[in-house]
Amino acid sequence: MAYVWGGGSPNHGFGCSGLVQYVCRTWGISLPHTAAEQYHVGRPVSFLDLEPGDLVFLANTYKPGVSHVGIYIGDGQWVQAAGTGIGVV
């Protein structure tokens, strides 16, 4: 799947928050579009308590503050729209 900045569809590609928003929507969960906005929805859990389906946020990846998001899938792995040339991994 292709990475597209701000993208939110399998037909055109995904950005990180668009991927998370799309997946959550398929499960009936409504989320805002940006990683920073998604960060403020739900409740935080510690890294050691992550369960499959939890959102993982990174800060300061390309701008100050929360700037990247993916979905934890278990065993220390997560799904993310990683960037141009990498895509969804």
Sine and cosine of phi, psi and omega as CSV:
sin_phi,cos_phi,sin_psi,cos_psi,sin_omega,cos_omega
0.00,0.00,0.67,-0.74,-0.06,-1.00
-0.98,0.18,0.53,-0.85,0.14,-0.99
-1.00,0.00,0.76,-0.64,0.08,-1.00
-0.69,-0.72,0.87,-0.50,0.00,-1.00
-0.79,0.62,0.85,-0.52,0.02,-1.00
0.98,0.22,0.01,1.00,-0.05,-1.00
-0.93,0.36,0.46,-0.89,-0.04,-1.00
-0.56,-0.83,0.47,0.88,0.01,-1.00
-0.57,-0.82,0.51,-0.86,0.03,-1.00
-0.93,0.38,-0.37,0.93,-0.01,-1.00
-0.97,0.24,-0.51,0.86,-0.08,-1.00
-0.90,-0.43,-0.21,0.98,-0.01,-1.00
0.94,-0.35,0.20,-0.98,-0.10,-1.00
-0.79,-0.61,0.60,-0.80,0.35,-0.94
-1.00,-0.06,0.14,-0.99,-0.09,-1.00
-0.86,0.51,-0.77,0.63,-0.05,-1.00
-0.96,0.29,-0.50,0.86,0.06,-1.00
-0.91,0.40,-0.61,0.79,0.06,-1.00
-0.89,0.46,-0.75,0.66,0.00,-1.00
-0.88,0.47,-0.70,0.71,0.01,-1.00
-0.87,0.49,-0.69,0.72,-0.01,-1.00
-0.89,0.45,-0.75,0.67,-0.01,-1.00
-0.89,0.46,-0.72,0.70,0.00,-1.00
-0.88,0.47,-0.64,0.77,0.02,-1.00
-0.86,0.51,-0.60,0.80,0.01,-1.00
-0.91,0.42,-0.34,0.94,0.04,-1.00
-0.98,-0.21,0.20,0.98,0.05,-1.00
0.98,0.18,0.30,0.95,-0.01,-1.00
-0.96,-0.26,0.84,-0.55,-0.01,-1.00
-1.00,-0.07,0.80,-0.60,0.03,-1.00
-0.76,-0.65,0.47,-0.88,0.16,-0.99
-0.92,0.38,0.11,-0.99,-0.13,-0.99
-1.00,0.08,-0.61,0.79,-0.11,-0.99
-1.00,0.05,0.43,-0.90,0.03,-1.00
-0.86,0.51,-0.65,0.76,-0.01,-1.00
-0.89,0.46,-0.64,0.77,0.03,-1.00
-0.95,0.33,-0.64,0.77,0.01,-1.00
-0.90,0.44,-0.53,0.85,0.00,-1.00
-0.84,0.53,-0.52,0.85,-0.07,-1.00
-1.00,0.03,0.07,1.00,0.03,-1.00
-0.97,-0.23,0.66,-0.75,0.02,-1.00
1.00,0.01,-0.38,-0.93,-0.01,-1.00
-0.71,-0.70,0.55,-0.83,-0.01,-1.00
-0.96,0.27,0.52,-0.85,0.14,-0.99
-0.76,-0.65,0.41,-0.91,0.02,-1.00
-0.96,0.28,0.36,-0.93,0.02,-1.00
-0.83,0.56,-0.63,0.78,-0.03,-1.00
-0.95,0.33,-0.30,0.95,-0.02,-1.00
-0.98,-0.22,0.17,0.99,0.00,-1.00
-0.87,0.50,0.64,-0.77,0.09,-1.00
-0.81,-0.58,0.44,-0.90,0.04,-1.00
-0.79,0.62,0.73,-0.69,-0.03,-1.00
0.98,-0.19,-0.29,0.96,0.05,-1.00
-0.93,0.36,0.53,-0.85,0.06,-1.00
-1.00,0.03,0.63,-0.77,0.02,-1.00
-0.90,-0.43,0.80,-0.61,-0.04,-1.00
-0.91,-0.41,0.60,-0.80,0.11,-0.99
-0.87,-0.49,0.51,-0.86,0.03,-1.00
-0.89,-0.46,0.45,-0.90,0.12,-0.99
0.89,0.46,0.56,0.83,0.02,-1.00
-0.98,0.18,-0.63,0.78,0.06,-1.00
-0.64,-0.77,-0.15,0.99,0.06,-1.00
-0.45,-0.89,0.31,-0.95,0.02,-1.00
-0.91,0.42,0.56,-0.83,0.03,-1.00
1.00,0.03,-0.12,-0.99,0.01,-1.00
-0.87,0.49,0.82,-0.58,-0.11,-0.99
-0.63,-0.78,0.03,1.00,0.01,-1.00
-0.44,-0.90,0.53,-0.85,-0.01,-1.00
-0.55,-0.83,0.52,-0.85,0.09,-1.00
-0.51,-0.86,-0.03,-1.00,-0.04,-1.00
-0.88,-0.47,0.83,-0.56,0.02,-1.00
-0.94,0.34,0.72,-0.69,-0.02,-1.00
-0.88,-0.47,0.06,1.00,0.04,-1.00
0.97,-0.25,0.28,-0.96,0.04,-1.00
0.80,0.60,0.60,0.80,0.03,-1.00
0.96,0.29,0.24,0.97,-0.04,-1.00
-0.91,-0.42,0.43,-0.90,0.05,-1.00
-0.56,-0.83,0.35,-0.94,0.04,-1.00
-0.97,-0.23,0.70,-0.71,-0.01,-1.00
-0.47,-0.89,0.43,-0.90,0.21,-0.98
-1.00,0.01,0.98,-0.20,-0.26,-0.97
-0.99,0.15,-0.44,0.90,0.01,-1.00
0.60,-0.80,0.14,-0.99,-0.01,-1.00
-0.84,0.55,0.74,-0.67,0.01,-1.00
1.00,0.08,-0.20,0.98,0.01,-1.00
-0.93,-0.36,-0.75,0.66,0.03,-1.00
0.99,0.16,-0.44,-0.90,-0.01,-1.00
-1.00,0.05,0.84,-0.55,-0.02,-1.00
-0.74,-0.67,0.00,0.00,0.00,0.00
